[in-house]
Amino acid sequence: MNERMRTDVPQPTQMTLDELVEEFEFLGDWDDQCDFLIDLGFELPKLPETAKTAENFVHGCQSNVWLVAEVKPNEPSDGGSESGAEPASNEEVSIEFIANSDAVIVNGLIAVLMIVFNGRTPREILATDVQAVFTKLGLERHLSPQRRNGLYGMVERIRQIAAQAT
């Protein structure tokens, strides 16, 4: 871990987008940010080998990437029925993602995507301006065209899953 890196940074599953942006701004230079991305990637939950299937494979990435999603009903906020008699609408569900790659930097990029998208409703996922997020983090100017294409391939897959959940 880089000596400038703070030790009070939450794990990717606990970190908010604002905290991620703050950390990137704190680190400043790309080498430190890249080390931080790698550290975030190491904190990702591991995808079981049985989930590394053709169906879960993300095409368009230079590295091997697998992505699995689980659509979860949100807790009722108005004390409504919990009988499950009616199917949940897209506003009553959120999507949790788990993904892994065989490349450490890509795992860091996956961690960024998990921070941006995990636990969101399909509508929130589809409305997210990921290019603005990537620009704010400086990823657009530091990633090779191949890495950028892979990153957007993962985003497209996440959006497809969200669209299917609507």
C-alpha positions as CSV (number, residue, x, y, z in Angstrom):
1,M,0.0,0.0,0.0
2,N,1.3,3.5,-0.8
3,E,2.6,5.4,2.1
4,R,0.3,8.4,1.2
5,M,-2.7,6.1,1.3
6,R,-5.1,6.6,4.2
7,T,-6.0,3.6,6.3
8,D,-9.5,4.8,7.2
9,V,-10.8,4.2,3.6
10,P,-13.9,2.0,3.6
11,Q,-13.9,-1.2,1.6
12,P,-15.5,-0.9,-1.9
13,T,-18.8,-2.4,-0.7
14,Q,-19.0,0.3,2.0
15,M,-17.6,3.3,0.1
16,T,-19.8,5.9,-1.4
17,L,-19.1,7.6,-4.7
18,D,-18.4,10.9,-2.8
19,E,-15.8,9.0,-0.7
20,L,-14.2,7.5,-3.8
21,V,-14.0,10.9,-5.5
22,E,-12.5,12.4,-2.3
23,E,-9.9,9.7,-2.1
24,F,-8.9,10.2,-5.8
25,E,-8.6,13.9,-5.2
26,F,-6.5,13.3,-2.0
27,L,-4.1,11.0,-3.9
28,G,-3.7,13.4,-6.8
29,D,-1.3,11.6,-9.1
30,W,-2.2,8.7,-11.3
31,D,0.5,6.3,-9.9
32,D,-1.0,6.6,-6.4
33,Q,-4.6,6.4,-7.8
34,C,-3.7,3.3,-9.8
35,D,-2.2,1.7,-6.6
36,F,-5.5,2.6,-4.9
37,L,-7.5,1.0,-7.7
38,I,-5.5,-2.2,-7.3
39,D,-6.1,-2.2,-3.5
40,L,-9.8,-1.7,-4.1
41,G,-9.8,-4.7,-6.5
42,F,-8.2,-6.9,-3.8
43,E,-11.1,-6.0,-1.5
44,L,-13.7,-7.3,-3.9
45,P,-15.6,-10.4,-2.8
46,K,-14.5,-13.4,-4.8
47,L,-16.8,-14.8,-7.5
48,P,-17.2,-18.6,-7.1
49,E,-15.5,-20.6,-9.8
50,T,-18.9,-22.1,-10.7
51,A,-20.1,-18.6,-11.6
52,K,-17.3,-18.2,-14.2
53,T,-19.5,-19.4,-17.1
54,A,-20.0,-18.3,-20.6
55,E,-23.3,-16.7,-19.6
56,N,-21.6,-14.5,-17.0
57,F,-18.6,-13.6,-19.2
58,V,-18.4,-10.0,-20.2
59,H,-17.5,-9.5,-23.8
60,G,-15.5,-6.5,-25.0
61,C,-12.9,-6.7,-22.2
62,Q,-9.3,-7.3,-23.0
63,S,-9.1,-9.4,-19.7
64,N,-11.4,-12.1,-18.6
65,V,-14.3,-10.6,-16.7
66,W,-17.4,-12.4,-15.2
67,L,-20.4,-10.5,-13.8
68,V,-23.3,-11.9,-11.8
69,A,-26.3,-9.9,-10.7
70,E,-29.0,-10.5,-8.1
71,V,-32.2,-8.6,-8.2
72,K,-33.4,-8.1,-4.6
73,P,-36.7,-6.7,-3.3
74,N,-36.2,-3.5,-1.3
75,E,-37.6,-3.3,2.2
76,P,-41.1,-1.8,2.2
77,S,-40.9,1.8,3.3
78,D,-44.6,2.4,3.9
79,G,-45.4,-0.7,5.9
80,G,-47.0,-2.3,2.9
81,S,-47.7,-6.0,2.5
82,E,-44.7,-8.4,2.7
83,S,-46.8,-11.4,1.5
84,G,-45.1,-11.3,-1.9
85,A,-48.4,-11.8,-3.6
86,E,-47.7,-9.1,-6.2
87,P,-44.4,-9.0,-8.1
88,A,-42.1,-6.1,-7.2
89,S,-42.0,-3.2,-9.5
90,N,-38.6,-1.9,-10.7
91,E,-38.8,0.8,-7.9
92,E,-39.2,-1.9,-5.3
93,V,-36.1,-3.8,-6.3
94,S,-32.4,-3.1,-6.2
95,I,-29.6,-4.9,-8.0
96,E,-26.4,-6.3,-6.3
97,F,-23.5,-7.2,-8.6
98,I,-20.5,-9.3,-8.0
99,A,-17.7,-9.4,-10.6
100,N,-14.1,-10.5,-10.9
101,S,-11.4,-10.4,-13.5
102,D,-8.0,-12.1,-13.9
103,A,-6.3,-8.7,-14.1
104,V,-5.6,-6.6,-11.0
105,I,-6.3,-3.2,-12.5
106,V,-9.5,-4.4,-14.0
107,N,-10.6,-5.7,-10.6
108,G,-10.0,-2.1,-9.4
109,L,-12.2,-0.8,-12.2
110,I,-14.8,-3.3,-11.2
111,A,-14.7,-2.0,-7.6
112,V,-15.4,1.5,-9.0
113,L,-18.4,0.1,-10.9
114,M,-19.6,-1.7,-7.7
115,I,-19.4,1.6,-5.8
116,V,-21.4,3.4,-8.5
117,F,-24.1,0.7,-9.2
118,N,-24.5,-1.8,-6.3
119,G,-27.7,-1.5,-4.4
120,R,-29.3,0.9,-6.9
121,T,-32.7,0.5,-8.6
122,P,-32.9,-0.3,-12.3
123,R,-34.0,3.3,-13.0
124,E,-31.1,4.7,-11.0
125,I,-28.6,2.5,-12.8
126,L,-30.0,3.4,-16.3
127,A,-30.0,7.2,-15.4
128,T,-26.4,7.2,-14.1
129,D,-24.0,9.3,-16.2
130,V,-21.0,7.0,-15.9
131,Q,-18.9,9.1,-18.3
132,A,-19.2,12.0,-15.9
133,V,-18.2,9.8,-13.0
134,F,-15.2,8.5,-14.9
135,T,-14.2,12.0,-16.0
136,K,-14.5,13.2,-12.4
137,L,-12.2,10.4,-11.3
138,G,-9.8,11.0,-14.2
139,L,-10.2,7.5,-15.6
140,E,-11.0,8.8,-19.1
141,R,-7.5,10.4,-19.5
142,H,-5.5,7.6,-17.9
143,L,-6.9,4.4,-19.4
144,S,-5.8,2.9,-22.7
145,P,-8.4,2.7,-25.4
146,Q,-8.6,-1.1,-24.9
147,R,-9.2,-0.7,-21.1
148,R,-11.7,2.1,-21.7
149,N,-13.6,-0.2,-24.1
150,G,-13.6,-3.0,-21.6
151,L,-14.8,-0.6,-18.9
152,Y,-17.7,0.5,-21.1
153,G,-18.4,-3.1,-21.9
154,M,-18.9,-3.8,-18.2
155,V,-21.2,-0.8,-17.9
156,E,-23.2,-1.9,-20.9
157,R,-23.7,-5.3,-19.4
158,I,-24.8,-3.7,-16.1
159,R,-27.3,-1.6,-18.0
160,Q,-28.6,-4.6,-19.9
161,I,-29.3,-6.3,-16.6
162,A,-31.0,-3.2,-15.2
163,A,-33.1,-2.9,-18.3
164,Q,-34.2,-6.5,-18.0
165,A,-35.2,-5.9,-14.4
166,T,-37.6,-3.1,-15.3
